[in-house]
């Protein structure tokens, strides 16, 4: 296995980094998740707020809402949004711009799990 050697590991990491950069996955790009409780109609309200924010600033791009399909029957429906800040935006600027969204759900900066 070539990845067990020093140069093999470097090649494997370079390949992985390239794929993560292409698809916008961390750590090549910063990802923020917003988990919104309720049905898709509720998530559409949040989506409208994202649209308003994008009209004011190009510091973020948004994807979603994505319904969380696999959940215990005891849990209410939820949706997730993926938020991508512009490269170089400081953590403080990210928090200042996105703090309003904590009223709608759980805002997870630098999430460890990408699936809910």
ROLUMDO-697131 format. One record per residue: residue in three letters; x, y, z of N, C-alpha, C, O in turn; residue number from 1. Coordinates in Angstrom, 1 decimal, always signed. Each point is the difference from the previous one (the first is absolute). Last residue first. Example, Ala and Ser with C-alpha at 12.3 -4.5 7.8 and 13.67 -1.06 7.14 Angstrom:
BEGIN
<r: SER neast: +12.8 nnorth: -2.2 nup: +7.1 caeast: +0.9 canorth: +1.1 caup: +0.0 ceast: -0.8 cnorth: +1.1 cup: +0.8 oeast: +0.5 onorth: +1.1 oup: +0.1 k: 2>;
<r: ALA neast: -0.2 nnorth: -6.8 nup: -0.2 caeast: -0.9 canorth: +1.2 caup: +0.0 ceast: +0.9 cnorth: +1.2 cup: +0.0 oeast: +1.0 onorth: +0.0 oup: +0.7 k: 1>;
***
This chain:
BEGIN
<r: UNK neast: -27.3 nnorth: +14.6 nup: +9.6 caeast: -0.8 canorth: +0.2 caup: +1.3 ceast: -0.9 cnorth: -1.2 cup: +0.2 oeast: -0.7 onorth: +0.0 oup: +1.0 k: 116>;
<r: UNK neast: +5.8 nnorth: +1.2 nup: -3.5 caeast: -1.4 canorth: -0.6 caup: -0.2 ceast: -0.7 cnorth: +0.1 cup: +1.3 oeast: +0.6 onorth: -0.1 oup: +1.1 k: 115>;
<r: UNK neast: +3.9 nnorth: +1.4 nup: -1.5 caeast: -0.6 canorth: +0.7 caup: -1.2 ceast: -1.4 cnorth: -0.5 cup: -0.2 oeast: -0.7 onorth: +0.5 oup: -0.9 k: 114>;
<r: UNK neast: +4.2 nnorth: +0.0 nup: +5.3 caeast: -0.8 canorth: -0.9 caup: -0.7 ceast: -0.7 cnorth: +0.8 cup: -1.1 oeast: -0.6 onorth: +1.0 oup: +0.2 k: 113>;
<r: UNK neast: +3.4 nnorth: +1.5 nup: +2.3 caeast: +0.8 canorth: -1.2 caup: -0.1 ceast: -0.8 cnorth: -1.0 cup: -0.8 oeast: +0.6 onorth: -0.7 oup: -0.9 k: 112>;
<r: UNK neast: -0.9 nnorth: +6.3 nup: +0.7 caeast: -0.6 canorth: -1.3 caup: +0.4 ceast: +1.0 cnorth: -1.2 cup: -0.2 oeast: +0.7 onorth: +0.0 oup: -0.9 k: 111>;
<r: UNK neast: -0.4 nnorth: +5.4 nup: +0.9 caeast: +1.0 canorth: -1.1 caup: -0.1 ceast: -0.6 cnorth: -1.4 cup: +0.5 oeast: +0.5 onorth: -0.5 oup: +1.0 k: 110>;
<r: UNK neast: -3.7 nnorth: +3.9 nup: +0.3 caeast: +1.2 canorth: +0.5 caup: -0.8 ceast: +1.0 cnorth: -1.1 cup: +0.2 oeast: +0.3 onorth: -0.5 oup: +1.1 k: 109>;
<r: UNK neast: -5.8 nnorth: +0.7 nup: -0.6 caeast: +1.2 canorth: -0.8 caup: +0.4 ceast: +1.2 cnorth: +0.5 cup: -0.9 oeast: +0.0 onorth: -0.4 oup: -1.2 k: 108>;
<r: UNK neast: -5.3 nnorth: +1.8 nup: +3.1 caeast: +1.1 canorth: +0.4 caup: -0.9 ceast: +1.3 cnorth: -0.7 cup: +0.4 oeast: +0.4 onorth: +0.2 oup: +1.1 k: 107>;
<r: UNK neast: -6.0 nnorth: -1.1 nup: -0.4 caeast: +1.3 canorth: -0.2 caup: +0.6 ceast: +1.1 cnorth: +0.4 cup: -1.1 oeast: +0.0 onorth: -0.6 oup: -1.1 k: 106>;
<r: UNK neast: -4.9 nnorth: +2.9 nup: +1.0 caeast: +0.4 canorth: -1.3 caup: +0.2 ceast: +1.4 cnorth: -0.1 cup: +0.6 oeast: +0.5 onorth: +1.0 oup: +0.6 k: 105>;
<r: UNK neast: -3.2 nnorth: +3.0 nup: -1.4 caeast: -0.7 canorth: -0.9 caup: -0.8 ceast: +0.4 cnorth: -1.5 cup: +0.2 oeast: -0.7 onorth: -0.9 oup: -0.4 k: 104>;
<r: UNK neast: +2.7 nnorth: +4.9 nup: +2.4 caeast: -1.4 canorth: +0.1 caup: +0.4 ceast: -0.8 cnorth: -1.1 cup: -0.7 oeast: -1.1 onorth: -0.3 oup: +0.4 k: 103>;
<r: UNK neast: +5.7 nnorth: +1.2 nup: -1.3 caeast: -0.2 canorth: -0.9 caup: +1.2 ceast: -1.4 cnorth: +0.0 cup: +0.5 oeast: -0.4 onorth: -0.8 oup: +0.7 k: 102>;
<r: UNK neast: +2.0 nnorth: +3.6 nup: -4.4 caeast: -0.5 canorth: -1.4 caup: -0.4 ceast: -0.1 cnorth: -0.9 cup: +1.2 oeast: -0.7 onorth: -1.1 oup: -0.1 k: 101>;
<r: UNK neast: +2.6 nnorth: +5.5 nup: +0.3 caeast: -1.4 canorth: +0.1 caup: -0.1 ceast: -0.6 cnorth: -1.3 cup: -0.3 oeast: -1.2 onorth: -0.3 oup: +0.4 k: 100>;
<r: UNK neast: +6.0 nnorth: +0.9 nup: -0.4 caeast: -0.7 canorth: -0.1 caup: +1.4 ceast: -1.5 cnorth: +0.0 cup: -0.1 oeast: -0.6 onorth: -0.7 oup: +0.8 k: 99>;
<r: UNK neast: +4.1 nnorth: +1.2 nup: -4.4 caeast: -0.9 canorth: -1.1 caup: +0.0 ceast: -0.7 cnorth: -0.2 cup: +1.4 oeast: -0.9 onorth: -0.8 oup: +0.1 k: 98>;
<r: UNK neast: +4.2 nnorth: +4.3 nup: -1.2 caeast: -1.0 canorth: +0.0 caup: -1.2 ceast: -1.0 cnorth: -1.1 cup: +0.2 oeast: -1.2 onorth: +0.2 oup: -0.5 k: 97>;
<r: UNK neast: +4.7 nnorth: +0.3 nup: +3.7 caeast: -0.8 canorth: +1.2 caup: +0.0 ceast: -1.1 cnorth: -0.1 cup: -1.1 oeast: -1.1 onorth: +0.5 oup: +0.2 k: 96>;
<r: UNK neast: +4.3 nnorth: -4.0 nup: +0.1 caeast: -1.0 canorth: +0.0 caup: +1.1 ceast: -0.9 cnorth: +1.2 cup: +0.0 oeast: -1.2 onorth: -0.1 oup: +0.2 k: 95>;
<r: UNK neast: +4.7 nnorth: -0.1 nup: -3.4 caeast: -1.0 canorth: -1.0 caup: -0.3 ceast: -1.1 cnorth: +0.0 cup: +1.1 oeast: -1.2 onorth: -0.1 oup: -0.3 k: 94>;
<r: UNK neast: +4.9 nnorth: +2.9 nup: +0.9 caeast: -0.9 canorth: +0.5 caup: -1.0 ceast: -1.1 cnorth: -1.0 cup: -0.4 oeast: -1.2 onorth: +0.3 oup: -0.2 k: 93>;
<r: UNK neast: +4.6 nnorth: -1.6 nup: +3.2 caeast: -0.9 canorth: +1.0 caup: +0.7 ceast: -1.0 cnorth: +0.6 cup: -1.1 oeast: -1.1 onorth: +0.2 oup: +0.4 k: 92>;
<r: UNK neast: +4.4 nnorth: -3.3 nup: -1.9 caeast: -1.0 canorth: -0.7 caup: +0.8 ceast: -1.0 cnorth: +1.0 cup: +0.7 oeast: -1.2 onorth: -0.2 oup: +0.0 k: 91>;
<r: UNK neast: +3.6 nnorth: +1.8 nup: -4.6 caeast: +0.4 canorth: -0.4 caup: +1.4 ceast: -1.2 cnorth: -0.7 cup: +0.7 oeast: -1.2 onorth: +0.2 oup: -0.3 k: 90>;
<r: UNK neast: +2.3 nnorth: -0.2 nup: -5.1 caeast: -0.9 canorth: +0.6 caup: +1.0 ceast: +0.4 cnorth: -0.5 cup: +1.4 oeast: +0.1 onorth: -1.2 oup: +0.2 k: 89>;
<r: UNK neast: +2.0 nnorth: -0.5 nup: -4.3 caeast: +0.6 canorth: +1.2 caup: +0.7 ceast: -0.9 cnorth: +0.7 cup: +1.0 oeast: +0.5 onorth: +0.9 oup: +0.7 k: 88>;
<r: UNK neast: -2.8 nnorth: -3.6 nup: -4.7 caeast: +1.4 canorth: -0.3 caup: +0.6 ceast: +0.5 cnorth: +1.3 cup: +0.6 oeast: -0.1 onorth: +1.1 oup: -0.6 k: 87>;
<r: UNK neast: -5.1 nnorth: -1.8 nup: +0.5 caeast: +1.0 canorth: +0.4 caup: -0.9 ceast: +1.4 cnorth: -0.2 cup: +0.6 oeast: +0.1 onorth: +0.2 oup: +1.2 k: 86>;
<r: UNK neast: -4.2 nnorth: -3.2 nup: +0.6 caeast: +0.5 canorth: +1.4 caup: +0.0 ceast: +1.0 cnorth: +0.2 cup: -1.1 oeast: +0.8 onorth: -0.9 oup: -0.3 k: 85>;
<r: UNK neast: -5.0 nnorth: -2.6 nup: +0.7 caeast: +1.4 canorth: +0.1 caup: -0.4 ceast: +0.4 cnorth: +1.4 cup: +0.1 oeast: -0.3 onorth: +0.8 oup: -0.9 k: 84>;
<r: UNK neast: -3.8 nnorth: -4.4 nup: +2.7 caeast: +0.4 canorth: +1.4 caup: -0.2 ceast: +1.5 cnorth: +0.0 cup: -0.2 oeast: +0.8 onorth: -0.6 oup: +0.7 k: 83>;
<r: UNK neast: -5.3 nnorth: -3.0 nup: -0.7 caeast: +1.4 canorth: +0.1 caup: +0.0 ceast: +0.4 cnorth: +1.5 cup: -0.4 oeast: -0.5 onorth: +0.5 oup: -1.0 k: 82>;
<r: UNK neast: -4.1 nnorth: -3.0 nup: +3.4 caeast: +0.6 canorth: +0.9 caup: -1.0 ceast: +1.5 cnorth: -0.1 cup: +0.1 oeast: +0.5 onorth: -0.1 oup: +1.1 k: 81>;
<r: UNK neast: -5.0 nnorth: -3.2 nup: +0.5 caeast: +1.4 canorth: +0.6 caup: +0.2 ceast: +0.3 cnorth: +0.8 cup: -1.2 oeast: -0.3 onorth: -0.2 oup: -1.2 k: 80>;
<r: UNK neast: -4.4 nnorth: -1.9 nup: +4.1 caeast: +0.8 canorth: +0.3 caup: -1.3 ceast: +1.3 cnorth: +0.6 cup: +0.3 oeast: +0.2 onorth: +0.5 oup: +1.1 k: 79>;
<r: UNK neast: -4.4 nnorth: -3.7 nup: +1.5 caeast: +1.0 canorth: +1.1 caup: +0.0 ceast: +0.6 cnorth: +0.1 cup: -1.4 oeast: -0.1 onorth: -0.9 oup: -0.8 k: 78>;
<r: UNK neast: -4.4 nnorth: -1.5 nup: +4.0 caeast: +0.7 canorth: +0.2 caup: -1.3 ceast: +1.0 cnorth: +1.1 cup: +0.2 oeast: -0.2 onorth: +1.0 oup: +0.8 k: 77>;
<r: UNK neast: -0.9 nnorth: -3.6 nup: +3.7 caeast: -0.7 canorth: +0.8 caup: -1.0 ceast: +0.8 cnorth: +0.1 cup: -1.3 oeast: +1.2 onorth: -0.1 oup: +0.0 k: 76>;
<r: UNK neast: -0.9 nnorth: -4.1 nup: +3.4 caeast: +0.5 canorth: +1.3 caup: -0.3 ceast: -0.8 cnorth: +0.7 cup: -1.0 oeast: -0.5 onorth: -0.6 oup: -1.0 k: 75>;
<r: UNK neast: -0.3 nnorth: -3.9 nup: +2.5 caeast: -0.2 canorth: +0.9 caup: +1.1 ceast: +0.5 cnorth: +1.4 cup: -0.2 oeast: -0.3 onorth: +0.9 oup: +0.7 k: 74>;
<r: UNK neast: +1.0 nnorth: -4.7 nup: -3.8 caeast: -1.4 canorth: +0.6 caup: +0.0 ceast: -0.3 cnorth: +0.9 cup: +1.1 oeast: -1.0 onorth: +0.8 oup: -0.1 k: 73>;
<r: UNK neast: +6.0 nnorth: -1.3 nup: -1.7 caeast: -0.9 canorth: -0.7 caup: +0.8 ceast: -1.4 cnorth: +0.6 cup: -0.1 oeast: -0.2 onorth: +1.2 oup: -0.2 k: 72>;
<r: UNK neast: +3.4 nnorth: -0.5 nup: -3.9 caeast: -0.1 canorth: +0.5 caup: +1.3 ceast: -0.9 cnorth: -1.0 cup: +0.8 oeast: -0.9 onorth: -0.6 oup: -0.6 k: 71>;
<r: UNK neast: +2.9 nnorth: +1.9 nup: -4.6 caeast: +0.1 canorth: -1.1 caup: +0.9 ceast: +0.0 cnorth: +0.5 cup: +1.4 oeast: +1.0 onorth: +0.6 oup: +0.5 k: 70>;
<r: UNK neast: -1.4 nnorth: +2.6 nup: -4.1 caeast: -0.9 canorth: -1.1 caup: -0.2 ceast: +0.0 cnorth: -1.1 cup: +1.0 oeast: -1.1 onorth: -0.5 oup: +0.4 k: 69>;
<r: UNK neast: +1.9 nnorth: +5.9 nup: -1.0 caeast: +0.7 canorth: -1.1 caup: +0.7 ceast: -0.9 cnorth: -1.2 cup: +0.0 oeast: -1.0 onorth: +0.0 oup: +0.7 k: 68>;
<r: UNK neast: +1.1 nnorth: +4.2 nup: -4.3 caeast: -0.7 canorth: -0.6 caup: +1.1 ceast: +0.9 cnorth: -1.2 cup: +0.5 oeast: +0.6 onorth: -0.7 oup: -0.7 k: 67>;
<r: UNK neast: +1.1 nnorth: +5.3 nup: -1.6 caeast: +0.0 canorth: -1.4 caup: -0.2 ceast: -0.8 cnorth: -0.7 cup: +1.2 oeast: +0.4 onorth: +0.1 oup: +1.1 k: 66>;
<r: UNK neast: -0.3 nnorth: +5.3 nup: -3.4 caeast: +0.0 canorth: -1.0 caup: +1.1 ceast: +0.0 cnorth: -1.4 cup: -0.5 oeast: -0.6 onorth: -0.4 oup: -1.1 k: 65>;
<r: UNK neast: +4.0 nnorth: +3.0 nup: -0.8 caeast: -1.1 canorth: -0.6 caup: +0.8 ceast: -1.3 cnorth: +0.8 cup: -0.2 oeast: +0.0 onorth: +1.0 oup: -0.8 k: 64>;
<r: UNK neast: +5.1 nnorth: +0.9 nup: +0.4 caeast: -0.6 canorth: -1.1 caup: -0.6 ceast: -1.0 cnorth: -0.6 cup: +0.9 oeast: +0.2 onorth: -0.1 oup: +1.2 k: 63>;
<r: UNK neast: +2.9 nnorth: +5.0 nup: -1.9 caeast: -0.8 canorth: -0.9 caup: +0.7 ceast: -0.5 cnorth: -1.1 cup: -0.8 oeast: -0.2 onorth: +0.2 oup: -1.2 k: 62>;
<r: UNK neast: +4.3 nnorth: +3.9 nup: +1.8 caeast: -0.9 canorth: -0.7 caup: -0.9 ceast: -0.7 cnorth: -1.0 cup: +0.8 oeast: +0.5 onorth: -0.5 oup: +1.0 k: 61>;
<r: UNK neast: +2.2 nnorth: +5.5 nup: +0.2 caeast: -0.5 canorth: -1.4 caup: +0.2 ceast: -0.7 cnorth: -0.5 cup: -1.2 oeast: -0.6 onorth: +0.7 oup: -0.7 k: 60>;
<r: UNK neast: +2.4 nnorth: +3.8 nup: +1.0 caeast: +1.0 canorth: -0.8 caup: +0.9 ceast: -0.4 cnorth: -1.4 cup: +0.2 oeast: +0.8 onorth: -0.8 oup: +0.5 k: 59>;
<r: UNK neast: -2.7 nnorth: +4.9 nup: -3.0 caeast: +0.4 canorth: -1.3 caup: -0.7 ceast: +1.0 cnorth: -0.8 cup: +0.8 oeast: +0.7 onorth: -0.8 oup: -0.6 k: 58>;
<r: UNK neast: -5.0 nnorth: +4.5 nup: +1.9 caeast: +1.5 canorth: -0.3 caup: +0.0 ceast: +0.2 cnorth: -1.3 cup: -0.8 oeast: -0.8 onorth: -0.9 oup: +0.0 k: 57>;
<r: UNK neast: -3.5 nnorth: +3.0 nup: +0.4 caeast: +0.7 canorth: +1.0 caup: +0.7 ceast: +1.5 cnorth: -0.2 cup: -0.2 oeast: +0.8 onorth: +0.9 oup: +0.1 k: 56>;
<r: UNK neast: -4.0 nnorth: -4.0 nup: -1.8 caeast: -0.2 canorth: +1.3 caup: -0.7 ceast: +0.8 cnorth: +1.1 cup: +0.6 oeast: +0.4 onorth: +1.0 oup: -0.7 k: 55>;
<r: UNK neast: -0.4 nnorth: -5.3 nup: +2.7 caeast: +0.8 canorth: +0.0 caup: -1.2 ceast: -0.2 cnorth: +1.3 cup: -0.8 oeast: +0.9 onorth: +0.4 oup: -0.7 k: 54>;
<r: UNK neast: -3.5 nnorth: -1.1 nup: +4.6 caeast: +1.4 canorth: +0.3 caup: +0.3 ceast: +0.9 cnorth: +0.0 cup: -1.2 oeast: +0.9 onorth: +0.8 oup: -0.1 k: 53>;
<r: UNK neast: -5.5 nnorth: -1.9 nup: -0.5 caeast: +0.2 canorth: +1.4 caup: +0.4 ceast: +1.4 cnorth: +0.3 cup: +0.3 oeast: +0.5 onorth: +1.1 oup: -0.3 k: 52>;
<r: UNK neast: -1.5 nnorth: -5.5 nup: -0.6 caeast: -0.1 canorth: +0.8 caup: -1.2 ceast: +0.1 cnorth: +1.5 cup: +0.3 oeast: +0.7 onorth: +0.7 oup: -0.7 k: 51>;
<r: UNK neast: -1.0 nnorth: -3.7 nup: +4.3 caeast: +1.3 canorth: -0.1 caup: -0.7 ceast: +0.1 cnorth: +0.8 cup: -1.3 oeast: +1.0 onorth: +0.7 oup: -0.2 k: 50>;
<r: UNK neast: -5.1 nnorth: -1.0 nup: +2.5 caeast: +0.9 canorth: +0.9 caup: +0.7 ceast: +1.4 cnorth: -0.1 cup: -0.6 oeast: +0.7 onorth: +1.0 oup: +0.0 k: 49>;
<r: UNK neast: -4.0 nnorth: -3.8 nup: -1.8 caeast: -0.3 canorth: +1.4 caup: -0.3 ceast: +1.0 cnorth: +0.9 cup: +0.7 oeast: +0.4 onorth: +1.0 oup: -0.6 k: 48>;
<r: UNK neast: -0.3 nnorth: -5.5 nup: +1.8 caeast: +0.6 canorth: +0.2 caup: -1.3 ceast: -0.2 cnorth: +1.4 cup: -0.5 oeast: +0.9 onorth: +0.6 oup: -0.7 k: 47>;
<r: UNK neast: -3.0 nnorth: -1.9 nup: +4.6 caeast: +1.4 canorth: +0.2 caup: +0.2 ceast: +0.7 cnorth: +0.2 cup: -1.3 oeast: +0.9 onorth: +0.9 oup: -0.1 k: 46>;
<r: UNK neast: -5.4 nnorth: -2.0 nup: -0.1 caeast: +0.1 canorth: +1.3 caup: +0.7 ceast: +1.5 cnorth: +0.3 cup: +0.2 oeast: +0.4 onorth: +1.2 oup: -0.3 k: 45>;
<r: UNK neast: -1.4 nnorth: -5.4 nup: -1.3 caeast: -0.1 canorth: +1.0 caup: -1.1 ceast: +0.0 cnorth: +1.4 cup: +0.6 oeast: +0.5 onorth: +0.9 oup: -0.7 k: 44>;
<r: UNK neast: -0.6 nnorth: -4.7 nup: +3.6 caeast: +1.3 canorth: +0.2 caup: -0.6 ceast: +0.0 cnorth: +1.1 cup: -1.1 oeast: +1.0 onorth: +0.7 oup: -0.2 k: 43>;
<r: UNK neast: -5.1 nnorth: -2.1 nup: +2.1 caeast: +0.8 canorth: +0.8 caup: +1.0 ceast: +1.4 cnorth: +0.3 cup: -0.5 oeast: +0.5 onorth: +1.1 oup: +0.1 k: 42>;
<r: UNK neast: -3.2 nnorth: -3.9 nup: -2.7 caeast: -0.6 canorth: +1.3 caup: +0.0 ceast: +0.8 cnorth: +1.0 cup: +1.0 oeast: +0.2 onorth: +1.1 oup: -0.3 k: 41>;
<r: UNK neast: +0.8 nnorth: -5.8 nup: +0.1 caeast: +0.6 canorth: +0.8 caup: -1.0 ceast: -0.5 cnorth: +1.4 cup: -0.1 oeast: +0.7 onorth: +0.9 oup: -0.4 k: 40>;
<r: UNK neast: -1.2 nnorth: -3.1 nup: +5.2 caeast: -0.2 canorth: -0.6 caup: -1.4 ceast: +0.7 cnorth: +1.0 cup: -1.0 oeast: +0.6 onorth: +1.0 oup: +0.4 k: 39>;
<r: UNK neast: +1.2 nnorth: -1.4 nup: +4.8 caeast: -1.2 canorth: +0.3 caup: -0.7 ceast: +0.0 cnorth: -0.6 cup: -1.4 oeast: +1.0 onorth: -0.5 oup: -0.5 k: 38>;
<r: UNK neast: +3.4 nnorth: +2.3 nup: +3.2 caeast: -1.1 canorth: -0.9 caup: +0.4 ceast: -1.2 cnorth: +0.4 cup: -0.8 oeast: -0.2 onorth: +1.2 oup: -0.4 k: 37>;
<r: UNK neast: +5.5 nnorth: -0.5 nup: -0.9 caeast: -1.3 canorth: +0.8 caup: +0.2 ceast: -1.1 cnorth: -1.1 cup: +0.3 oeast: -0.2 onorth: -0.8 oup: -0.8 k: 36>;
<r: UNK neast: +5.9 nnorth: +1.6 nup: +0.5 caeast: -1.0 canorth: -1.0 caup: +0.1 ceast: -1.3 cnorth: +0.6 cup: +0.5 oeast: +0.0 onorth: +0.6 oup: +1.1 k: 35>;
<r: UNK neast: +4.9 nnorth: +0.9 nup: -3.6 caeast: -1.2 canorth: +0.5 caup: +0.7 ceast: -1.0 cnorth: -1.1 cup: +0.0 oeast: -0.5 onorth: -0.3 oup: -1.1 k: 34>;
<r: UNK neast: +6.2 nnorth: +0.7 nup: +0.2 caeast: -1.3 canorth: -0.7 caup: -0.1 ceast: -1.0 cnorth: +0.8 cup: +0.8 oeast: +0.3 onorth: +0.5 oup: +1.1 k: 33>;
<r: UNK neast: +4.7 nnorth: +0.4 nup: -3.7 caeast: -0.8 canorth: +0.3 caup: +1.1 ceast: -1.4 cnorth: -0.7 cup: -0.2 oeast: -0.5 onorth: +0.1 oup: -1.1 k: 32>;
<r: UNK neast: +6.0 nnorth: -0.2 nup: -1.0 caeast: -1.4 canorth: -0.4 caup: -0.1 ceast: -0.7 cnorth: +0.3 cup: +1.4 oeast: +0.5 onorth: -0.2 oup: +1.0 k: 31>;
<r: UNK neast: +4.3 nnorth: +1.5 nup: -4.1 caeast: -0.7 canorth: +0.0 caup: +1.3 ceast: -1.5 cnorth: -0.3 cup: -0.3 oeast: -0.6 onorth: +0.5 oup: -0.9 k: 30>;
<r: UNK neast: +4.9 nnorth: -2.4 nup: -2.0 caeast: -1.0 canorth: +1.1 caup: +0.0 ceast: -0.7 cnorth: -0.1 cup: +1.4 oeast: -0.1 onorth: -1.0 oup: +0.6 k: 29>;
<r: UNK neast: +3.6 nnorth: -1.9 nup: -1.3 caeast: +0.3 canorth: +0.8 caup: -1.1 ceast: -0.9 cnorth: +1.3 cup: +0.0 oeast: +0.4 onorth: +1.1 oup: -0.4 k: 28>;
<r: UNK neast: -0.5 nnorth: -5.1 nup: +3.4 caeast: +0.5 canorth: +1.3 caup: +0.5 ceast: +0.3 cnorth: +1.0 cup: -1.1 oeast: +0.5 onorth: +1.1 oup: +0.2 k: 27>;
<r: UNK neast: -4.7 nnorth: -3.0 nup: -0.7 caeast: +1.1 canorth: +0.3 caup: +0.9 ceast: +1.1 cnorth: -1.0 cup: -0.1 oeast: -0.3 onorth: -1.2 oup: -0.3 k: 26>;
<r: UNK neast: -2.7 nnorth: +1.9 nup: -4.1 caeast: -0.1 canorth: -0.6 caup: +1.4 ceast: +1.2 cnorth: +0.5 cup: +0.8 oeast: +1.0 onorth: +0.4 oup: -0.4 k: 25>;
<r: UNK neast: -2.4 nnorth: +0.4 nup: -4.4 caeast: -0.3 canorth: +1.0 caup: +1.0 ceast: -0.1 cnorth: -0.6 cup: +1.4 oeast: -0.7 onorth: +0.6 oup: +0.8 k: 24>;
<r: UNK neast: +1.8 nnorth: -2.6 nup: -5.3 caeast: -1.3 canorth: -0.2 caup: +0.5 ceast: -0.4 cnorth: +1.0 cup: +1.1 oeast: -1.1 onorth: +0.0 oup: +0.5 k: 23>;
<r: UNK neast: +5.5 nnorth: +0.1 nup: -2.4 caeast: -0.9 canorth: -0.1 caup: -1.2 ceast: -1.5 cnorth: +0.0 cup: +0.5 oeast: -0.8 onorth: +0.7 oup: -0.5 k: 22>;
<r: UNK neast: +4.3 nnorth: -1.1 nup: +3.7 caeast: -0.1 canorth: +1.4 caup: -0.5 ceast: -1.0 cnorth: +0.1 cup: -1.2 oeast: -0.8 onorth: +0.9 oup: +0.0 k: 21>;
<r: UNK neast: +1.7 nnorth: -5.1 nup: +1.9 caeast: -0.7 canorth: +0.8 caup: +1.0 ceast: -0.1 cnorth: +1.4 cup: -0.5 oeast: -1.1 onorth: +0.6 oup: +0.2 k: 20>;
<r: UNK neast: +3.7 nnorth: -3.5 nup: -2.8 caeast: -1.4 canorth: -0.4 caup: -0.1 ceast: -0.8 cnorth: +0.9 cup: +1.0 oeast: -1.1 onorth: +0.4 oup: -0.4 k: 19>;
<r: UNK neast: +5.7 nnorth: +0.2 nup: +0.6 caeast: -0.5 canorth: +0.5 caup: -1.3 ceast: -1.5 cnorth: -0.4 cup: -0.1 oeast: -0.8 onorth: +0.9 oup: -0.5 k: 18>;
<r: UNK neast: +3.1 nnorth: -2.5 nup: +4.2 caeast: -0.2 canorth: +1.4 caup: +0.1 ceast: -0.6 cnorth: +0.6 cup: -1.3 oeast: -0.9 onorth: +0.8 oup: +0.1 k: 17>;
<r: UNK neast: +2.1 nnorth: -5.4 nup: +0.0 caeast: -1.1 canorth: +0.3 caup: +0.8 ceast: -0.3 cnorth: +1.5 cup: +0.1 oeast: -1.2 onorth: +0.4 oup: -0.1 k: 16>;
<r: UNK neast: +5.1 nnorth: -1.7 nup: -2.2 caeast: -1.2 canorth: -0.4 caup: -0.7 ceast: -1.3 cnorth: +0.3 cup: +0.8 oeast: -1.0 onorth: +0.5 oup: -0.6 k: 15>;
<r: UNK neast: +5.1 nnorth: +0.3 nup: +2.7 caeast: -0.2 canorth: +0.9 caup: -1.1 ceast: -1.2 cnorth: -0.3 cup: -0.8 oeast: -0.8 onorth: +0.9 oup: -0.4 k: 14>;
<r: UNK neast: +2.1 nnorth: -3.9 nup: +3.8 caeast: -0.5 canorth: +1.2 caup: +0.5 ceast: -0.3 cnorth: +1.0 cup: -1.0 oeast: -1.0 onorth: +0.7 oup: +0.0 k: 13>;
<r: UNK neast: +3.1 nnorth: -4.6 nup: -1.4 caeast: -1.4 canorth: -0.3 caup: +0.4 ceast: -0.6 cnorth: +1.2 cup: +0.6 oeast: -1.2 onorth: +0.3 oup: -0.3 k: 12>;
<r: UNK neast: +5.7 nnorth: +0.0 nup: -0.8 caeast: -0.8 canorth: -0.1 caup: -1.2 ceast: -1.5 cnorth: -0.3 cup: +0.4 oeast: -0.9 onorth: +0.6 oup: -0.6 k: 11>;
<r: UNK neast: +4.0 nnorth: -0.6 nup: +4.1 caeast: -0.1 canorth: +1.3 caup: -0.5 ceast: -0.8 cnorth: +0.0 cup: -1.3 oeast: -0.8 onorth: +1.0 oup: -0.2 k: 10>;
<r: UNK neast: +1.8 nnorth: -5.1 nup: +2.0 caeast: -1.0 canorth: +0.7 caup: +0.9 ceast: -0.2 cnorth: +1.4 cup: -0.5 oeast: -1.1 onorth: +0.5 oup: +0.0 k: 9>;
<r: UNK neast: +4.4 nnorth: -3.1 nup: -2.1 caeast: -1.4 canorth: -0.5 caup: -0.3 ceast: -1.0 cnorth: +0.7 cup: +0.8 oeast: -1.1 onorth: +0.3 oup: -0.5 k: 8>;
<r: UNK neast: +5.6 nnorth: +0.5 nup: +1.3 caeast: -0.4 canorth: +0.7 caup: -1.2 ceast: -1.4 cnorth: -0.4 cup: -0.4 oeast: -0.7 onorth: +0.7 oup: -0.6 k: 7>;
<r: UNK neast: +2.5 nnorth: -2.8 nup: +4.5 caeast: +0.0 canorth: +1.5 caup: +0.1 ceast: -0.5 cnorth: +0.7 cup: -1.2 oeast: -0.9 onorth: +0.8 oup: +0.1 k: 6>;
<r: UNK neast: -0.8 nnorth: -5.8 nup: +0.5 caeast: +1.3 canorth: +0.6 caup: +0.0 ceast: -0.1 cnorth: +1.5 cup: +0.1 oeast: -1.2 onorth: +0.5 oup: -0.1 k: 5>;
<r: UNK neast: -2.6 nnorth: -3.4 nup: +0.0 caeast: +0.8 canorth: -0.3 caup: +1.2 ceast: +1.4 cnorth: +0.6 cup: +0.0 oeast: +0.6 onorth: +0.0 oup: +1.0 k: 4>;
<r: UNK neast: -3.8 nnorth: +0.0 nup: -4.7 caeast: -0.2 canorth: +1.1 caup: +0.9 ceast: +0.7 cnorth: -0.2 cup: +1.4 oeast: +0.0 onorth: +0.9 oup: +0.8 k: 3>;
<r: UNK neast: +0.1 nnorth: -4.1 nup: -4.5 caeast: +0.9 canorth: +1.2 caup: -0.2 ceast: -0.3 cnorth: +1.1 cup: +1.0 oeast: +0.9 onorth: +0.7 oup: +0.3 k: 2>;
<r: UNK neast: -1.4 nnorth: -6.2 nup: -0.1 caeast: -0.9 canorth: +1.2 caup: +0.0 ceast: +0.9 cnorth: +1.2 cup: +0.0 oeast: +0.8 onorth: +0.3 oup: +0.9 k: 1>;
***
